[in-house]
């Protein structure tokens, strides 16, 4: 399930996350309802490495079946 970072950010926004900050190549997305912050690596339009997208979704509390 390789995805580009923009797709992960879109999914996070659909689940109530907003941009908190960005430091270099990592964007921090924050959900004010659940008080969860999730880092998303942004590397020049490259797809995320294998397994990273599922780890991000797990940290965010989003099931793969929900997307």
C-alpha positions, 0 to 999 in steps of 0.5 A, spaced: 500 500 500 505 505 497 502 512 498 505 519 497 505 523 503 500 528 500 495 522 500 496 520 507 495 528 509 489 528 505 486 522 509 488 525 516 485 531 514 478 527 513 479 524 520 480 531 523 487 532 523 490 539 522 497 542 520 501 543 527 508 545 524 513 543 519 520 542 521 524 540 515 522 534 511 517 532 516 510 535 517 506 534 524 499 533 523 494 534 530 487 532 531 484 537 537 479 532 538 483 526 540 490 530 542 494 526 537 500 529 533 503 524 528 509 526 524 509 525 516 515 525 512 515 529 506 520 527 501 519 531 494 514 527 491 517 520 493 512 515 495 513 513 503 517 507 504 514 500 505 510 500 512 510 507 514 503 509 511 500 503 516 505 506 522 502 513 521 495 511 520 496 506 526 498 512 530 493 516 528 488 511 530 485 510 523 484 503 521 486 501 514 479 499 512 476 506 514 480 509 508 
